[in-house]
């Protein structure tokens, strides 16, 4: 059978076999099939590595057909190797390894154990432990990666002491990572958002969109409500019940009493890390060449800045520990490979997730999403529904690709163009905020999201268990955010809409509490 005759059949398989897939696969909903397959498999099998790899292979086949050589070339050269070689991704991997080394150093020196003992005398209740975790997560708003690993290493002894499950800790870390960074004007996320906007002042747009970022704000309310109302629901309720029945875990905090370290050996390295990372980021943005602080942050290269900051902090930590004689130089050096090993699972999943994203991009997901958004925007009758529509699209694309930055990088320029760059248009501000909120929401729910992966690593929690227990909470906030965006599209008043959203959320949570208590 000739290729010409075979292609005459109206089947997708024909295009896949003979490379005509660009007619039926590229720039269509097929571009979202590989990540959806990976996500579904991960949720069913509870095994992430093979699920991601299968999704990657499916993406390669959709792009290159069943030509074995072409599939291998696209998956491993265009996808995996290119992702690892990308300067941004490489910087994040270096940053992760250095953070892993610092965590090992602080644990080996006894700083984490000392902080746990100190916190156990000051944090008296389970509610207090949760609130302390939330507070620390909100304080470390510079970068979500930094947040995930730092909060986890610091609060793990405290939450273990008060029998808070690793799944709950992972949720609190994840919910104070991206959702907090996306409403912090001084953060790597603000820099990424502002870099996605042309024709308007990106930082001004970001700040004006903060009151409308319902998913982020309602997620913070969710964490506080769960702590104060003293309840959980869904799989998280079961996880909390299991850890509650375990024997006392006080040995997690006291097992390093023989070390010389104290609280300063945890706090001081973290302070140096925060300060040096901020300086590193504004340095890459041209602050020391005359740029203002805000402009330097908006134009910073977060990946490079975090590497600079973390290297300085690592050198300081090793020097400090040696001088204070809590660790020998040999002990410090042996922590370097240990730190690398501790990050291997997260690095492996990140590389697979980046490769899957490359497969999705090569299939034209950005073109497909752009077409969907523009088709809605062309209908004046539903303009007030644009924020809600954009939020849903942002959730879907971010969930499927596992990247919030890539999602608002696609959507924000489209929304700004739809509203003709009119920064005074309230509906545009709400819609831009919906882009960011949807991107964070999908990222928060997705098992292939880098921040979700690192929240699991920071809490030392089984990744898929973190996803399963977190999903009901994230979906609840997503539903409430959707309602809020529908209301905001018509009312267009930040304060009123936010108060309505919070009021609805509190009512919903109280109802859920009553229902779960009755069933207990």
N, C-alpha and C positions, 0 to 999 in steps of 0.2 A: 504494500500500500504506500503510495507516495505521500510526502508530507503535505502537499497541497490538498489532496483528496481527504486526508485525515483531518486537517484543520477545518474542513467544511462541516463537520459535525458540531453541533452546538453543545459541547460539553467542556467543562473546565479542565478535565483531565487531558484533553487534547492540547490545550494551551500549555499545561504544565509540562507535558512530555516534549514538546517541540519549541519551547522558548517563546511562545506567543502570549505568555502570561501577562504582559504589560497591557493587553487589551481588556482583560477581564479581572485581573488581580491588583495591579498597581493602582494606587490612589483611590481605592475602594474600601469597603468595610472589611475586605479580606486582610487588610493591613493590620487589623486588630486580632486576627485569629491566633497567631503564634503566642502572644502573651496570655490570651484567654485560655488557651490549651494548657500552658504552663501553670497558670493560677488554679484552674480546675483540678489538674492532676495533683498539685501540691496539697490542696484542701482535701482531696479524696485519699491520697496515699500517705499524707503526712510526711513526705520525703521530698526535700526541696531540690537537691542537686540533680537527680535524674529528671524531675519535672521541668526544671529550667532548661536542661540540655535537650530534652525532647522538643520543647517550644522553640529553641534555637534551630534545631534541625528542620522543623516544620517551616520556619521562616526562610531558611536557606533553600528548601525545596520549592516553596511558593515563588521565590525570586528567580531561581536558576533552573527550574524544571528538574527532571530526574536525571540530569547529566551529573554523574558522580563527581567528576573533576571540578565542574563549575560550582557544585554545592560545597565541596570541601574548600575551594578557593574563597567563596563568599563567606562561609561560616568562620573559618579560622584566620584568613588573611584580612578580609574586609571587616570582619566582625571582631573576633577575640583579640587578635594581635593588634589591630588598630585601636581597639578600646584601651588595651593596656599601655600602648605607646602614646596615647593622647596625654598631653602634658597636664591637663586638669586632673584626669583620672590617676595618673602616676603620682601627682602631688598628694591626692587624697590617700592613696595606698601608703605612701611614706608617712603621712600624718598619722594614719591608723597604727602603723608599726611602732612609731615613736610613742604614741599614747599607750599602747600595750606595754612597752618597755617601762614607761613611767608608773603604770599601775602595778607591775610586778615589783619595781623598786620600792614603791611606797608600802606595798604589802610585806615585802621581805624585811624592810626596815622596821616594821611594826607601827607605821603611821596610821594605817587604816584600822588596825586593831585598837590602837590608843584612842582614835576618834570614836570608835564604837563604844569603848568603855566610858569615855567622856559623855557621849550622847545618851548612853543608857542611864546616866544619873540626872540628865536634864530633860530628856524626852521620856516622859513617864507612861504614855498611853499609845495605843495603836493609832488613834486619831492624830496624835502629835507627830508620830513617825511619818504618817502619810502627808501631813501638812508641811513638815520639814522637807520632805522629798520634793513636793510641789514648789515650795519656796526656793530651794536650791536650783531646781530646774528653770524657774523664772529668772533667777539672778544670772545664770549662765546662758545669756541670750545671744551671744556673739555668733555661734555657729551650732547647728544641730548635731553634727558629728561629734564635736567637742562636748556638747551637752550630754549625749547618750553615754559616752564612755566615762566621763568624769562623774556624773551623778550616780551612775551605777557603782563605781568603785568606792565612792564615799558613803553612800547610803545603804549598801548591801548589808553590812554588819548590823546596822540599826533596824532595818526592816526584818532581818532574820531574828533579831532579839525579840521583836514584838509579834513574831509569827505572821508576818505578812508574806504571802506567797510570792515566789519569783515572778509569776505571771502578773500579779498586781503591780509589782515594782516595775516590770517591763512596760506595763501600760502607762504608769505615771511618768516614766522616763520618756516614752514615745510621745505622750500627750503634752509634755513640756519642751519638746524639741522643736519640730517644725511649726506646730501651732503658736508657740511663743515667738520663734524667730520671724515668722511672717507678719507679726505686728510690732516688731522692734525696728525702728528706723536705723539704728546702728547695729547692723548684722550683715552676715554674708548674704542672707536672703534679700535684704533690702537692696544690696548691691546688684544681685542677679535680676531683680525686678526692674530696677531703674535702667539697667543695661538693655532690657527688652523693649524699651519705649523710645521711639524716635519722634521728633516734632513737638514734644512737650517736656516740661521739667519733670523728669522721672521721680525724683525724690519727693517733690511737692505732691505729685499724684499718689505716691505710695502713702504718704502721711494722711492725706485726705480720705483715703480708702480704708484706713484702719477701723473707724467706727462701724463700717459696714461689713467687716470680716467676721461674719456670724459664726462660721465653723470654729475658728480659732477662739473667739470669745466664749462661745457656748461650751467648748471643750474644757476651758478653764473652770467655768461654772459647774460643769459635770464632775470634775475631780473634787472640787471643794464640797459639793453636795453629797457625793458618795462618802466622803470622810466624815462630815458632820452628821449626816443621816444614819451613818453606821450600817450600811447594807451594800450588797452586791447582787447581781442577777446574771442569769445565763451561765455559761461555762465558768466564768470567774467565781461565781458563788461556790461551785464545786471545788475549784482549786483552793479557795480560801478555807473551805471546810476540811479539806485534806491536810493542809499545813497546820490547821488549828489542832488537829488530833495527834500531831506528831509530838515526840518527846521534846523537852526543852532544848532549844538550839543555842543556849548561851555560850557553848564552847566555840561557836563561830567567832565570837568577840574575844574570848579570853584565851584562845589557844596560842596566842603569840605573846603572852605576858613575859616570857623570858627575853624578849627583844629589848633593845635599848631605846627604841623609838618612842616618841610621844606625839601629841596632836600637831605640834609645829612641823613635824616631818611629813604631814599630809597637807596641812593648810598652806604652808609657805610655797611648796612646789606648784600647787594649784594657782595661787595668786600670781606667781611669776609666769605661769603658763598663760593665764588670762591677759595679763598686761603685755607680755611679749607677743601674743597672737594679735592683739589690737594694734600694737605698733607695727607688726609685720604686715597687717592688712592695709593700714593707711600708708605705709611705705610704698607698697606696690601701686597705690593709687596716686602717688605723686605728692604726698603731704609735705615731705621734706624738700620738695622742689617748688613750693609756693602755693600748692592747691589748698583750699579750705578743708577743714576736717570732714564736713559733709560731702564735699565733692570727692575727696580722697576715698571715702568709704564707698561712695556710689561707683567709683571707677576702679575699685580694688580688684586684684586677682586673689580671691579668697583661698584658692588651693595653694598658691605659692606663699601667701602671707601666713597661712597656718603652718606650713612646713618651716618657714623661718622662725616663727614663734615657738613651735614645739621643739626645734633643735636647740634653741637658746635655753628653753626650760629644761631639757634633758641634760645639757651640759651643767647647768646650775645645780640640778638635783644630784647628779653624781658627785660634783664638787662639794656640795653642802653635806651630803651623807658621809663622805670620806673625812671631811674636816671635823664633823661632829662625832665621828667614829661609831656611828650606828651600823655601818657596813664597810667592809674593806673594799679596796679598788677591785680586787678579783671578784668579790661577790657582786659588785655593781656590773662588771663586764659580763658575768654569767647570766645576769638578768636580761641582757639584750636579746640573745636567741630565745630565751623563755618568753619574752614579750612578743617576739615575732610569732612563735608557735601559738600563743594564745589568740592571735588574730587570724590565723590561717582559715578557720571556718568562715569568718565574716568576709575575708578577702576573696575566698573562692566563690561565695554566693554573689558578692559584688561584681566580680569579673563576669560571671554568668549573666547577671542582671544587665550589665552594660552591653554585653554581646547581644542579648535578646532585644534590648533597646535599639541597637544598630540594625538588627534584622527588621524591626518594625519601621524604623525610619526609611530603610531602603525600599520598603513596600509602599511608601508614600502616605503614611498616616497623617502627616501635617497637612497635605493637600486635601485629604478626605475631610478632616476636621474643619479646615478653613471653609470648604464648600458647604458643610452643614450649617456652620454659624452664619455665613452670609445669606443662605437661603431663608433663615429665620428673620434676619435683619431686614430683608427686602419687603417683608410684610408689615406695613405700618399698623395694622390692626392689633398686632401682638407685641408692639415695641415695649410695652410695660412688663411683658413677660420675659424680655431678653435676659435680665439678671438670673432668673430661675433657670432658663434654658442653658445659659452659659455655665452656671454652676453644675448642672447635671452633666454637660459635655465634659467639663473639666474633671469631674469625678471619674467618669468612664475612661477617658484617655489616660489619666494619671494612674488609675487602678490597673489598667491593662499594660501600661509601659513601666510602672514602678518609678516614675520620675516626675516630681512636681515642677522642678525647674524647667524641664523640657516642655511640660504642659503649658505653664503660663508664658513660656517663651514663644509658643505657637499662638496662644489665644489672645494675649494682651495686645500685640500689634494689630490683630484683626479687629478687636473691639474698639481700639482707639481710632482706627481708620473708619469704622462704621459710623462713629459719632463725629467724624471730621475734625478730630484733634481739639474739640471744644472742652477744655479742662473745667469750665464753669458749668457744664451740663451735668446735673446731679445724676441723671440716669447713666451717664458714662462712668462716673465715679463708682456707682453701685455695681455696674457691670464689670469693671476692672477688679473690684474687690471680690466679686463672684468668681472671676478667673482664678485669683489666688486661693480663695477658700476651697473651690472645687479641686484645685491641684493638690492642696494639702490634705483634703479629705480622702481623695483617691489614694494618695501616697500613704496616708495613715492606715488605710484598710488593706493595702496590697502586700501580699507575702513576698513579693520580689522587690519591694522598696528598700533602698539602701539604709534609710533611717530606721525602718522597721527591723531590718537585719541587725543593725548596730544597737538598737534598744535591747534586743534579745541578748546580744553579746555582753552589753553593759550590765544586765541583770543576771547574767549566767543562767538564762532560761532557754529551754528547748524552743527553737524558733517557731515551729508550727503551732505549738501550744500558746505562745504569745499571740499569734495571729488569731487563733480560734477564740481565745478569751477576750481579746480586745474588740473583735468585730461587732458584737452587739452594742457596745458603748459607742463606737465610732458611727455605726449606722443610725443609732438614735439621734446623735448630734447632727448627722447628715440630713435626716428627715426634718428635724426642727429648723435647720438652716434653710432648707428648701422652702418651707413655709414662710420663714422670715424674708427671703428674697422675693417671694411672690407679693408679700405685704409691702416691702420696700419699693417694689416697682411701681406701686400706685401711690403710696404715701410720700416717699422720698424725704423722710425726716430721720436722721441717724439716731437721735435719742429715743424717740417714740418707738421706732421699729425694734431697737435693741431691747428696750424695756419689755415690749410685747413678747419678743423671743425668749427672754430670760423667764418671764412669768409662765409662759407655756411650758418651758423646760422643767421648772420647779413642780408644776402641777403633774406633768407626765412622770417625773421621778417619784413623786409621792404616791401616785397611783401604782407604779411598778413595785414600789416598796411594800405597799399594802397587799398586792397580789402575791408577791414572792414570800412574804411573811405568812400569809394565810396557807400557802402550799407547803411551807416548811414543816 
